[in-house]
């Protein structure tokens, strides 16, 4: 990723000034397809382009400290720069800003306060100036308020935020060639109540170039038919992921890399993925929590690149220090729960979980004997490969430890699990 993209290449929300007559202006059906982007030269503006008028209206309203209300209709625009204090308000589902090509749709480089509400942003699958851009790219926003946007048909990401704080809520993002929502070096963002679907590069991605606390919250979002990781943390610590619904994911549903310390993953529902939840470890000493999640219908075979080459076909995989408690895993061909990967295994308690119809109930790495691992009080139903077994990476190293005991492994406690 180049320096310009890091500093300025994030799309957040779009809006449009009231420069057109009311009405739909003969809008075609716009759903944001996944076809290859249309190559388009960034030279003259096409006929009917309203960028100059919209930019002037945005500038005037922001300078006066007033919201800009944009009437229903279609507006073909591009490269609209949002200044500080810009507030764009559209008619939900009816105010459409259609990207006319030649750069970006809406962007901001240095605005401290921005608000966008009720706009449809359509990329028409036209090429963006940078592959890591979004239709909405916002950078360095200290007070961000984005709500009720529809973002579709982006040749890059849908919404891209850089070093921004605030809230992104109740938006619908679909048909992006990249990820639906990307936050780079976020500052305690609240990403809540959004719907992300049919995106080829993942759903929601929080990333940092230098590992550290992101402090963001991902809550009550719905993600479906996403390729790659639906929710992904890269070097982003102290993130809370709760109450999200993830369905029909072609990859890992929720994955946090080894530098994303202290994650809390609770109350999520996953129905269909190659791997349910994966918290990779080895770099952080803070405790993580995986609690009260429902993971169903995992279908995977072989290593999964998005999860660092860990095995797919696993309901919940945890390598970090922490607790795996009160989760329900149903239908996972390899393992219901997986604790550790080779020598990478924290101090983990796995208790009160229910696993049904898994190849093997719980797998525990036996290559990290110095760590204290406790596997107690779980209910394991219909697990033909065994209830609890020792692992060497993705391969089985022991028989069922609920039958033969774990005395040979001094760091491991296995007891009071119920097998049915």
C-alpha positions in Angstrom: 0.0 0.0 0.0 1.5 3.4 -0.9 1.9 6.4 1.4 -0.9 8.4 -0.3 -3.4 5.6 0.1 -2.4 5.3 3.8 -2.9 9.0 4.5 -5.8 9.7 2.4 -7.2 6.5 0.8 -10.2 5.8 3.0 -13.8 6.1 2.1 -16.5 6.7 4.7 -19.8 8.3 3.8 -21.2 10.2 0.9 -23.7 13.0 0.4 -25.1 15.2 -2.3 -26.3 18.8 -2.5 -29.7 19.8 -3.5 -28.7 20.8 -7.1 -31.1 18.6 -9.0 -34.8 18.6 -9.5 -36.8 16.2 -7.3 -37.6 12.8 -8.9 -35.7 9.8 -9.9 -34.5 11.1 -13.2 -35.1 7.7 -14.9 -32.9 5.7 -12.5 -32.1 2.2 -13.6 -32.1 -0.6 -11.1 -28.8 -0.2 -9.2 -27.7 -3.1 -7.1 -23.9 -3.1 -7.3 -22.9 -6.1 -9.3 -19.7 -8.1 -8.8 -18.6 -7.8 -12.5 -15.2 -6.7 -13.4 -14.7 -2.9 -13.0 -15.0 -0.8 -16.1 -11.8 0.9 -17.2 -12.3 4.6 -17.4 -9.9 7.4 -18.2 -9.8 10.3 -15.7 -9.9 13.1 -18.2 -13.0 15.2 -19.1 -16.2 14.9 -17.1 -19.0 13.0 -18.8 -22.1 14.8 -20.0 -24.6 15.3 -17.2 -21.9 15.3 -14.4 -22.9 17.5 -11.5 -19.6 17.5 -9.5 -18.9 21.2 -9.8 -22.3 22.2 -8.6 -22.3 19.7 -5.8 -18.8 20.7 -4.6 -19.8 24.4 -4.5 -23.0 23.6 -2.5 -21.1 21.4 0.0 -18.5 24.1 0.5 -21.1 26.9 1.1 -23.1 24.8 3.6 -20.0 23.7 5.6 -18.7 27.3 5.7 -22.0 28.5 7.1 -22.2 25.6 9.6 -25.5 24.3 8.1 -26.5 20.9 6.9 -26.9 20.4 3.2 -30.2 18.6 2.4 -30.1 16.8 -1.0 -33.3 16.1 -2.7 -34.3 12.7 -4.1 -32.8 12.1 -7.5 -29.7 10.8 -9.3 -26.5 12.8 -9.3 -23.5 11.8 -11.4 -20.5 13.1 -9.5 -16.9 12.3 -8.6 -14.0 13.6 -6.5 -16.2 15.5 -4.0 -14.0 16.7 -1.2 -15.8 17.0 2.2 -14.5 20.0 4.2 -14.6 20.3 8.0 -18.2 20.6 9.4 -19.8 19.1 6.2 -23.2 17.6 7.0 -25.0 15.9 4.1 -28.5 14.7 4.5 -30.4 12.8 1.8 -33.8 11.0 1.4 -33.0 7.4 2.4 -33.0 5.1 -0.7 -33.9 8.0 -3.0 -30.9 10.4 -3.0 -28.4 8.7 -5.3 -24.8 9.8 -5.9 -23.4 7.8 -8.8 -19.7 7.7 -9.3 -18.8 9.1 -12.8 -15.2 7.9 -12.7 -11.8 9.5 -12.7 -10.7 9.2 -9.0 -13.0 8.8 -6.0 -16.6 9.5 -5.2 -16.6 11.1 -1.7 -13.5 11.8 0.3 -12.0 13.9 3.1 -8.4 14.4 4.0 -8.4 16.7 7.1 -12.0 17.4 8.2 -12.4 17.1 12.0 -16.2 16.8 12.0 -18.3 15.1 9.4 -21.9 13.8 9.2 -23.5 11.8 6.4 -27.1 10.5 6.5 -29.5 8.9 4.1 -27.5 8.7 0.9 -27.1 6.0 -1.7 -23.5 5.8 -3.0 -23.2 3.8 -6.2 -19.8 3.1 -7.7 -21.2 1.6 -10.9 -18.1 -0.7 -10.8 -15.9 2.1 -12.2 -12.2 2.0 -11.5 -11.0 4.0 -8.5 -7.7 5.9 -8.6 -6.2 3.6 -5.9 -7.0 -0.1 -5.4 -7.1 0.4 -1.6 -9.6 3.2 -1.8 -13.3 3.1 -1.1 -16.3 4.8 -2.6 -16.3 6.8 0.6 -12.8 7.6 1.9 -12.4 9.6 5.1 -9.1 10.3 6.9 -8.3 12.0 10.3 -11.9 12.6 11.3 -12.2 13.2 15.0 -16.0 13.3 15.2 -17.6 11.1 12.6 -21.3 10.4 12.3 -22.3 8.1 9.4 -25.8 6.6 9.3 -28.3 5.1 6.9 -26.0 5.0 3.8 -26.3 2.5 1.0 -22.9 1.8 -0.6 -22.9 -0.5 -3.6 -20.9 -1.5 -6.7 -17.4 -0.3 -5.6 -14.3 -1.4 -7.6 -12.4 -1.1 -4.3 -13.6 -1.1 -0.7 -17.0 0.2 0.2 -16.2 2.5 3.1 -12.6 3.2 4.0 -11.7 5.1 7.2 -8.2 6.2 8.3 -7.3 7.3 11.8 -10.9 8.3 12.5 -13.2 8.2 15.5 -17.0 8.3 15.9 -19.8 6.0 14.7 -20.8 4.1 11.6 -24.3 2.7 12.0 -27.3 1.3 10.1 -25.6 1.3 6.7 -25.8 -1.3 3.9 -22.7 -2.1 1.9 -22.8 -4.6 -1.0 -21.0 -5.6 -4.2 -17.5 -4.3 -3.3 -14.5 -5.9 -5.0 -12.6 -5.2 -1.8 -13.9 -5.3 1.8 -17.2 -3.8 2.7 -15.8 -1.6 5.6 -12.1 -1.0 6.3 -10.8 1.0 9.3 -7.0 1.8 9.4 -5.5 2.9 12.7 -9.0 3.4 14.1 -9.7 5.4 17.3 -12.4 3.7 19.2 -14.9 3.5 16.3 -18.4 2.2 17.0 -19.5 0.1 14.0 -23.0 -1.0 14.8 -26.1 -2.3 13.0 -24.7 -2.4 9.5 -25.4 -5.0 6.8 -22.5 -6.1 4.6 -23.0 -8.6 1.7 -21.6 -9.9 -1.5 -18.1 -8.4 -1.0 -15.2 -10.2 -2.5 -12.4 -8.9 -0.2 -14.1 -9.5 3.2 -16.7 -7.9 5.4 -15.3 -5.6 8.1 -11.5 -5.3 8.5 -9.8 -3.4 11.4 -6.1 -3.0 10.7 -3.1 -1.1 12.1 0.4 -0.7 10.7 1.8 -0.7 14.2 0.3 -3.1 16.7 -1.7 -1.3 19.4 -5.1 -0.8 21.0 -7.8 0.1 18.5 -10.5 0.2 21.1 -13.3 -0.2 18.5 -16.6 -1.9 18.9 -18.3 -4.2 16.3 -21.9 -4.8 17.4 -25.1 -6.1 15.9 -23.9 -6.1 12.3 -25.1 -8.6 9.7 -22.7 -10.1 7.2 -23.5 -12.6 4.6 -22.1 -14.1 1.3 -18.7 -12.6 2.0 -15.5 -14.0 0.5 -12.6 -14.0 2.8 -12.8 -13.2 6.5 -16.2 -11.7 7.5 -14.7 -9.9 10.5 -10.9 -9.5 10.6 -8.5 -7.9 13.1 -4.9 -7.1 12.0 -2.7 -5.8 14.8 -5.8 -4.2 16.3 -6.0 -4.8 20.1 -8.8 -4.3 22.6 -11.7 -4.8 20.2 -15.1 -5.9 21.3 -17.1 -8.1 18.8 -20.6 -8.8 20.0 -24.1 -9.7 18.8 -23.1 -10.0 15.1 -24.8 -12.4 12.7 -22.6 -14.0 10.1 -24.0 -16.3 7.4 -22.7 -18.1 4.3 -19.1 -16.9 4.7 -16.6 -18.2 2.2 -13.7 -18.2 4.6 -13.2 -17.5 8.3 -16.2 -15.8 10.0 -14.2 -14.0 12.8 -10.4 -14.0 12.8 -7.8 -12.0 14.9 -4.1 -12.2 14.2 -1.4 -12.7 16.8 -0.9 -9.0 17.3 -4.6 -8.3 18.1 -4.4 -8.8 21.8 -7.2 -8.7 24.3 -10.2 -9.3 22.0 -13.6 -10.0 23.4 -15.9 -12.1 21.2 -19.3 -12.7 22.7 -22.9 -13.4 21.7 -22.2 -13.8 17.9 -24.1 -16.2 15.7 -22.3 -17.9 12.8 -24.1 -20.1 10.4 -21.9 -21.3 7.6 -18.2 -20.7 7.2 -14.9 -22.5 6.6 -13.8 -21.7 10.2 -16.0 -20.1 12.9 -13.8 -18.1 15.3 -10.0 -18.0 15.3 -7.9 -16.0 17.8 -4.3 -16.5 16.9 -1.6 -16.0 19.6 2.0 -15.7 20.4 2.6 -12.0 20.7 0.3 -10.6 23.5 0.0 -11.4 27.2 -3.5 -10.0 27.7 -6.5 -12.2 28.2 -9.1 -12.8 25.5 -12.7 -13.9 26.0 -14.8 -16.1 23.7 -18.2 -16.5 25.3 -21.8 -17.3 24.5 -21.3 -17.6 20.7 -23.3 -20.0 18.5 -21.3 -21.6 15.6 -23.1 -23.9 13.1 -22.5 -25.6 9.8 -18.7 -25.2 9.4 -17.6 -26.8 6.2 -13.8 -26.7 5.5 -11.0 -29.0 4.5 -7.3 -28.1 4.6 -5.4 -25.0 5.7 -7.0 -21.6 5.6 -4.7 -18.7 4.4 -6.8 -16.0 6.0 -6.3 -17.7 9.4 -2.5 -18.0 9.1 -2.7 -21.5 7.6 -4.6 -22.9 10.5 -6.9 -25.8 9.8 -10.4 -25.2 8.5 -13.4 -27.3 9.5 -13.1 -26.0 13.1 -15.8 -24.3 15.1 -13.7 -22.2 17.5 -9.9 -22.0 17.6 -8.0 -20.2 20.4 -4.3 -19.8 20.9 -4.3 -16.7 23.3 -4.5 -16.6 27.1 -8.1 -16.4 28.2 -11.5 -18.1 28.6 -13.6 -20.1 26.2 -16.9 -20.4 28.0 -20.6 -21.1 27.3 -20.3 -21.5 23.5 -22.4 -23.8 21.3 -20.8 -25.5 18.3 -22.8 -27.7 16.0 -21.7 -29.5 12.9 -17.9 -29.0 12.4 -16.1 -31.7 10.4 -12.7 -31.5 12.1 -12.9 -30.1 15.6 -15.6 -28.4 17.6 -13.0 -26.5 19.8 -9.3 -26.2 19.0 -6.9 -25.0 21.7 -3.4 -24.1 20.6 -1.3 -24.5 17.4 2.0 -26.3 17.9 3.9 -24.5 20.7 1.6 -21.5 20.5 -0.9 -22.0 23.4 -1.8 -19.6 26.2 -3.2 -20.3 29.6 -6.8 -21.3 28.6 -9.9 -22.4 30.4 -12.5 -24.2 28.2 -15.6 -24.9 30.2 -19.4 -25.0 29.9 -19.3 -25.4 26.1 -21.6 -27.6 24.1 -20.3 -29.4 21.0 -22.5 -31.6 18.9 -21.9 -33.4 15.6 -18.2 -32.6 15.3 -15.5 -34.9 13.9 -13.7 -34.6 17.3 -15.1 -32.6 20.2 -12.0 -30.7 21.5 -8.4 -30.7 20.4 -5.6 -29.5 22.6 -2.0 -28.9 21.6 0.5 -31.1 23.5 3.5 -29.3 22.2 3.3 -26.5 24.8 3.6 -28.4 28.1 4.6 -25.4 30.2 1.2 -23.8 29.7 -1.7 -24.4 32.1 -4.8 -25.5 30.1 -8.0 -26.6 31.7 -10.8 -28.5 29.8 -13.6 -29.2 32.2 -17.4 -29.3 32.4 -18.1 -29.5 28.6 -20.9 -31.5 27.0 -19.7 -33.4 23.9 -22.4 -35.1 21.8 -22.0 -37.2 18.7 -18.2 -36.8 18.3 -17.1 -40.0 16.6 -13.4 -39.1 16.6 -13.3 -38.7 20.3 -14.3 -36.2 23.0 -10.9 -34.6 23.9 -7.7 -35.4 22.1 -4.1 -34.1 22.1 -2.9 -32.4 18.9 0.3 -31.7 17.0 -0.8 -28.9 14.8 -3.7 -30.3 12.8 -2.8 -33.9 13.4 -4.0 -36.1 16.3 -1.3 -37.1 18.8 -3.3 -39.0 21.5 -6.3 -41.1 22.0 -9.4 -39.7 23.7 -8.1 -38.1 26.9 -11.5 -38.5 28.7 -10.7 -42.2 28.6 -7.0 -42.6 28.9 -6.4 -39.6 31.1 -4.0 -36.6 30.8 -1.3 -37.6 33.3 1.3 -37.7 30.6 0.8 -34.0 29.9 1.5 -32.1 33.2 0.2 -28.7 32.0 -3.2 -30.1 30.9 -6.2 -30.8 33.1 -9.1 -32.7 31.6 -12.0 -33.6 33.8 -15.8 -33.8 34.4 -16.7 -33.5 30.7 -19.9 -35.3 29.7 -19.7 -37.4 26.6 -23.0 -38.6 24.9 
